[in-house]
Amino acid sequence: LVQLAESGGGSVEVGGSLTLSCAASGDFTSDPLLDPCLGWFRQVPGKEREHVAAIDRDDNIMIPDSLKDRFKISRDNIKNTVSLEMNNLRIEDSAMYYCAASKFLWVGYCRSVASIDDWGQGTQVTVSS
């Protein structure tokens, strides 16, 4: 079980930037071989949760093509944190953003909702004109 706590959400104007952070804790902290992949998803009411970015302990990264020019993910394996840097934000980026972890190591498991084992509470991002 991994506990996840997001921070950094808020309101920003179109074209602005935000960086979300997520602190992870759990049994894996005592054994780096157990480091789970970590990811970010987002969801707006009435729509499915959408993959935004994922990263594993070896810094393998997956970001949808539609976002990779504006979003960047990074992790600190010492502090057990994962960050999502979002630039040139658009109104359609407004959503609840969730930090996520899979019990599996490989980054690919953190891009599918079905493979996620633990979720954070979410942090709201609102982009306005």
C-alpha positions as CSV (number, residue, x, y, z in Angstrom):
1,L,0.0,0.0,0.0
2,V,1.3,3.4,-1.0
3,Q,0.0,6.6,0.5
4,L,-0.1,9.6,-1.9
5,A,-0.6,13.3,-1.1
6,E,-0.8,15.9,-3.8
7,S,-0.2,19.6,-3.6
8,G,0.2,22.5,-5.9
9,G,-3.1,22.8,-7.6
10,G,-4.9,26.1,-8.0
11,S,-6.1,28.7,-10.4
12,V,-4.1,30.0,-13.3
13,E,-4.7,32.0,-16.4
14,V,-4.4,30.6,-19.9
15,G,-0.8,30.3,-20.9
16,G,0.4,30.1,-17.3
17,S,2.2,27.3,-15.5
18,L,1.7,25.2,-12.5
19,T,3.7,22.4,-10.8
20,L,2.0,19.7,-8.9
21,S,3.8,17.6,-6.4
22,C,3.0,14.3,-4.8
23,A,4.6,12.8,-1.7
24,A,4.6,9.0,-1.6
25,S,5.0,6.9,1.5
26,G,4.6,3.2,2.4
27,D,6.5,0.0,2.8
28,F,8.4,0.5,-0.4
29,T,10.5,3.2,1.2
30,S,12.7,0.6,2.9
31,D,13.5,-1.3,-0.3
32,P,14.2,0.6,-3.5
33,L,13.7,-2.5,-5.5
34,L,10.0,-2.1,-4.6
35,D,9.8,1.4,-5.9
36,P,6.4,1.6,-7.6
37,C,5.9,3.4,-10.9
38,L,4.1,6.7,-10.3
39,G,1.8,8.7,-12.4
40,W,-0.6,11.5,-12.9
41,F,-4.2,11.3,-14.1
42,R,-6.9,13.9,-14.5
43,Q,-10.6,13.8,-14.5
44,V,-13.5,16.2,-15.2
45,P,-17.0,15.5,-14.1
46,G,-18.8,13.2,-16.5
47,K,-15.7,11.9,-18.2
48,E,-13.3,9.1,-17.6
49,R,-10.1,9.5,-15.7
50,E,-7.3,10.3,-18.2
51,H,-3.6,9.5,-18.1
52,V,-1.4,12.5,-18.1
53,A,2.1,11.3,-17.3
54,A,3.9,8.3,-15.8
55,I,7.5,7.6,-14.6
56,D,9.3,4.7,-13.0
57,R,12.3,4.5,-10.7
58,D,14.7,4.4,-13.7
59,D,13.2,7.6,-15.1
60,N,11.5,5.9,-18.0
61,I,8.6,8.3,-18.9
62,M,5.4,8.1,-20.7
63,I,3.3,11.1,-21.6
64,P,0.6,11.2,-24.3
65,D,1.7,12.9,-27.5
66,S,-1.0,15.5,-27.0
67,L,0.6,16.7,-23.8
68,K,4.4,16.0,-24.1
69,D,5.2,19.5,-25.5
70,R,3.7,21.2,-22.4
71,F,3.9,18.7,-19.5
72,K,6.9,17.3,-17.8
73,I,7.1,14.6,-15.1
74,S,10.0,14.0,-12.7
75,R,10.6,12.0,-9.5
76,D,13.0,12.1,-6.6
77,N,13.7,8.6,-5.4
78,I,15.3,9.9,-2.2
79,K,12.5,12.1,-1.2
80,N,9.9,9.7,-2.7
81,T,8.2,12.5,-4.6
82,V,6.9,12.9,-8.1
83,S,6.2,16.3,-9.8
84,L,4.2,17.3,-12.8
85,E,5.3,20.6,-14.4
86,M,2.5,22.0,-16.6
87,N,3.2,24.8,-19.0
88,N,1.2,26.9,-21.4
89,L,-1.9,25.8,-19.8
90,R,-5.2,25.7,-21.6
91,I,-8.8,25.9,-20.4
92,E,-9.2,22.2,-21.3
93,D,-6.5,21.3,-18.8
94,S,-8.9,22.2,-16.0
95,A,-9.5,19.1,-14.0
96,M,-9.0,17.3,-10.8
97,Y,-5.5,15.9,-11.0
98,Y,-4.7,12.6,-9.2
99,C,-1.3,11.1,-8.2
100,A,-1.2,7.4,-8.7
101,A,0.9,4.4,-8.0
102,S,1.0,0.8,-9.3
103,K,2.5,-2.1,-7.4
104,F,4.4,-2.9,-10.5
105,L,7.7,-1.2,-11.4
106,W,7.5,-0.6,-15.1
107,V,6.3,2.8,-16.2
108,G,3.7,1.3,-18.5
109,Y,1.6,0.1,-15.6
110,C,1.1,3.7,-14.5
111,R,-0.6,4.9,-17.6
112,S,-3.7,2.7,-17.3
113,V,-6.4,3.3,-14.7
114,A,-6.9,-0.5,-14.5
115,S,-3.3,-1.0,-13.3
116,I,-3.3,1.6,-10.6
117,D,-3.4,0.3,-7.0
118,D,-3.3,3.5,-5.0
119,W,-4.7,7.0,-5.6
120,G,-4.2,10.4,-4.0
121,Q,-7.1,12.5,-3.0
122,G,-6.6,14.8,-5.9
123,T,-5.8,18.5,-6.4
124,Q,-7.9,20.8,-8.5
125,V,-6.4,22.8,-11.4
126,T,-8.5,25.5,-12.9
127,V,-7.4,27.4,-16.0
128,S,-9.3,30.5,-16.9
129,S,-9.2,33.2,-19.6
